[in-house]
């Protein structure tokens, strides 16, 4: 396999270090290059309530303050990078030093300025995967702060990076079995098999996410979970006479069942594509989940299923909504599914943006098109079993 370039976005938070640790254990290959990058904060400008007299002494005082601030920030950045290099090269990982690159980047200001520096670096260095931490701001706080450029760096990276982005929260509970099993005295030599859940649908973005995961994430001993949420079905307004209300309720149930059946068809085609790329059918589980009413409902359904399956990593595609659309729609629960998963998932999240460069010729895989061979290669309609009594979801294991 060709060597990849992995970008780690570091700061003094524990989330960024946990992202580095998780990636080294679960995703890194021996030939991969590691780019350890931190961003210097913008200079703080003090404005005093005095007459603007630009005397020589005033200019010298301000310049001296800026120089002292910059030296302190550069020293702090050097300490962050030194600690990361020590973790990568001299502790349990033993990565050759010539495969590790460090860089301190300037920032334009605010979270968007920090993230934009990282995006430009990733574009210039042809990075294959970016890893960022997530500190877990609430939806309202993220939406309001993003309008003034002070929102979430991880959100910005998820939607603007020219490569897939791995978002890792700093909670011990979400870092997977392999990392929690490690300690200073008995570090793991190899990662335990992981359960990877790919959130699928019939869009090219979801296809790209699946194919990227198959090519870059899944190992022979890993287990693949394919989860598809049915398309939303309008809820009936039961303000009619009893007979009409009963008919509307029956129609809603029929439409919801049809949405789950369509989701199952998508999941089966994705499973067939995975089998064509070498994944054993006993290593695949599919789930057709009941439809949600909005992006927040869809994200919550996927989070719940991922937690129930005990997955170590979620993979999702991103259709690339603009910042204003995401912020406004996010306030009413209709924003980005990937944003919801990044801040609520109980597992690290891999976001694959767009389709260019992430699927290659695999996007023409006939199994990922309706009516392709995936509908006949492995039919599982007779082996479907309910996950939870009465929840409307269906799942099967490729036994």
N, C-alpha and C positions, 0 to 999 in steps of 0.2 A: 504494500500500500504506500502511496505517496505521502511524504511527511506533511503535516498540517501546521499552521501557525495559530496558536492559541493566545488570545489577549485576555489578561487578567486586570480588571479595573480595581485598583487598591486604594484604600485610605486607612485611617486609624480605627475604623469600626471593626467589630468582630465578624460582621456579615461578610466582608470582603475576604477575610482570611478563611472563613468556613467555605466560601465558594472555591478558593484555591485548593483547599484540602480535599473537598468532594470531587473536584475535577481530576486531581492527580490520582485519586483512588479508583475512579469509575470510568473515566473517559480518555485519559492520556495514553498515547502510544509511545513506545520507546524513541521513535525518530522525530516526534513532534518538537517544534520550536515553541518556547514559552516567552511571551512578551509581558513583562511585569511593568505596569504603567500606573503612575499616580498623577494627579492634576493639582498644580499649585492654585490656591484660592486667589481671587482677584484682590488687588490692593484696596485697602479701606481708605477713603478720603474723608478727613475731618474738616468740617466747615464750622468755624467759630463765629459767634455773633458779634463781630467787630468790623470796623471799617476795613475794606480791602486795600491795605497798604502793603505793596509788594517791595518791602525793604530787603536788603541783602541778608539781614539776619533772619527774617521770616522765611525767605526762600531756603536758606541753609538749614533751618530747623525742620521744615517740611521734608526736604530731601533726605536729611539724616533719619527722620522717622520712617520714611519709605524704605530706605536701605536696611534699617534695623529689622523692619517687618519682613522684608524679602529674605534676609539672611536667616531669620528664625523659621520661616516657612520652608526654605530650601533645606535647612537642617532637619526639620520634621519629615519632609519628603524622603530625604536620604535614609533616615531611620526606618521608615516604612518599607522602603525597597530593600534595605539591608536585612531586615527581619524576614521578608519574603524569600530572598535569595538563600538565606540560611535554612529556611523551612524546605525549600525545593532541593538544594544541593547537598546539604551537610547533615540533615536529619535522616528520616526514614526513606526518602524518595530517591536520593542519589542520582539526580539528573545531571548529566555532564554540563559543566559551566559554559561551554561554547554553544550550547543550545538555549541558553537563558539570556535574554536581553532586557535591560532596564531603561526606563525613560521617565522623566518628570516633565509634564506638559504645562504650558500656561493656560489659563481659563479666561474667557471673555466676561464672566460674571453670572451669578445665579446658577441654578441647577442646569438650565438649558445651555449655559456657556461651558460648564464642566463637561456635560454630556457631548456637546458639539465637538470639543477637543478630542474626546475619545473616538467619536464617529469619524472625524477626519484622519486620525491616526490609523484606525482600522482600514479605511479606504486606501491610504497611502501605502500601507504595509501588506495589503492583500490578505487580511486576517480571515481565517476560516471559521473561527468560533470566538465569541466574546463572552466573558464571564463577569457578572456584576452581582453585588449583594443588594438586598432589599430590606429596608428598615421598617416597613410595614405601616405607612401612613394610612389614615382612613380615606374613603372615597371622596367625601366632601372636602377635606383638607387638600388632597391631591388636585382635585378639580379647580378649586379656587386659587391655589398657589401656582398652578401651571399657567394661569393667565398672565402672571407677572414674572414668569421665568424662574420661579422658585419651587417648582414641583419636584417630581421624583426623577432622579437620574435613570433608574432602571426602566421607568415607563418610556422615557425619551429614547433610550437605547433600543428597547424592544421594537420601536416603530421607525427608527431611522438608521440603525446599523446596516451596513451593506452585507452582513453575514448573519447566521443564526446567533441568538443571544441566550445564554443560560443564566437564569435568575435564581439565586440561592438565598433563602432567608437564614437568619442567624440562630433560629431556635434549634436547640438540641433535638427536639422531637421530630424535625422534618429532614434530617440529614441522612437517613437511610441506615440500614443495619451495618454496613461495612465500616462506616466512619465511627459509629458509636462503639464498635467492637475494638477499635484501635486505642492503644494507650502508649505511653512513653516506654514502658518496659517490654511490651509485647506487640509491636506494630505488625499489621497484617502484610504478608508478602504479596498476596494477590487479593483482589476484590471478590467478595462473595457474589454469586449469581444475583442479578438485579431484575426487578419486574418493571418493565417500561410500558407505560400506557400512552398510546397515541390517540389523540382526539380527532376523529375523522368526520368528514362529510363529503359531499360531492363536488367541492370546489377545487380548482387547481392549486390553491394555497394549501389545502389540507393534503392533497396528493404529494406536493413538494415536501411537506413536513414528514409524511410517512416514508418517502423514499430516502430523505436525508437521514432519518433515524435508522433505517435499514442499512445504509451504507456506512454511517459514521458512529453510531451509538451501540447498536445491538451486537452482542458477542454470542458465540455458539451456545453457551450455557445459560443465556438470559431468557426470560419469559416475556412474550409480547402480548399486551392487552390492547385490543382495538375497541374503542368506545365510540358509539355514534348516538347522538341525541336527535330524536325525531323533530321535524319541522313544527313550529308552533301552530296550534289549532285554536281559533277564536272560541272563547268561553261563551256559552249561550246565556242570553238574558232571560231569566225565567220569570217574566212579569206577565205572561200570557195565561189564558185558561189552562186548566190541568191537562187537557188532551194535547194542546199545542206544546206546552212545556215538556210533556213526556216525549213528544216527537223530536223536539230540539235536543233533549238530553240523549236520546238514542242516536241522533245524527252526530252529536259530539263524540260519543263513545266510538262510533264507527270510524269517524275521521281520525281520532286518536290512535285507534288500532291500525289504520292504514298508514299513519305516520311512523309507528313502530315497525311495521312490516317493511316500509321503504328504508328505514334506518338499518334494519337487518340485512337488506339486500346490499347496501353500501358496505357494511361490515364484512359480508362474505366476499365481496369483490376485493376489498383490501386484504383480507386473509389470503385469497388466491394469489395476489401480487406478492405478498410476503413469502409464500411457499415457492413461487417461481424464483425468488432471490435467495433461496437456500434455507429459510427458516422451517424447521420441522413442524409438522402439524400438531404434534403433542406439545409444542412450545407456544401455541397460540390460543388465546381465549378471546371471543368476541362478545360484545354486549350491545344490544339495542335498547336504548333508554327512552323513557316516555318524554314527550315534548315539553319544553318549558315555554313560558310566555315572553321572555325577554333575554337579553344577553346575560343579565345577572342570574336569571333562573337557569339558563343553560350552564353558566359557569358553576353555579351552586350544585347542579346535578352532577357535573363532571368531578367536582371536588369531593362530593359525597361518595361517588363510586370509586374514585381513586383511593380514598381512605379505606373503604370497605375491602378493596382488593389488596391493600398493603403495598402499593406501588412505590418504587424508589425514585422514579422520574416520570414527569408528564411532558408530552411533546404536543405542540399545537402550532397551526399555521396562523399567520396574521395577514389580513386583507389590506392593511395600511390606511386606515381612516386618518384624516387630518387631526391636529391637536384640538382645534375648536370643536369639531364634531364629537370627538371622544369626550371632551370635558362637559359639553352641554348634555349629550345623551347619557353620559355616565351618571349625572345627577338624578335621572329618572329611571335608572336601571336598564338603559338600552344602549350602553356603550360597547366597549371592546371585551370580548370573551377572554382574550389573552391578558388584558389588564386585570380582570377579575381573578383569573387563575394565579397571576403573579403575586397578588396580595392576599389570597385566601387559600391557596393550595397547601395541603399538608406535605407536599414533596417539592423538591426543586423543579423548575419549569424551563423547558427549552422552547423558545419561540423562533420559528423559521419564517422570515419575512419574504413575501412575494414568491416568485417562481424562478426568476432568472438565476442561473448558476447553482441552484440547489437541487434540481431534479434531473438536469441533463436530458438525455434521450429517454430516461425512465418515465417522463411525464406522458409519453405516448404508449405506456404499458397498456395493452388491451384489457387487462383485468380491471383497470380503474375506470373503464368506460361502461355505461349501462349497456347491457346486452352482450358484453364481451364474454370470453371464456370463463371468467370467474363465476358466472351464474351456473355453469355446469361442471366445472372442475371439481368443486368440493361443495356439495349441497348439504346443509346442516339443518334444514327446517325440521327434520324428524328428531333431532337430538336437542332442541332448544329446551331450556328449563328456566322457570322463574327464579330470579335472585331473591326477591322479597315478596312475600305473599301479598298480592293485591296491589303492587306498585306499578304494574303495567310494563315493567322492563323485562327483557329477555336476554339470556346469555347462553353461550355454549363453549365448551372446551373442545379443541380439535383433537379428540381422542381417536 
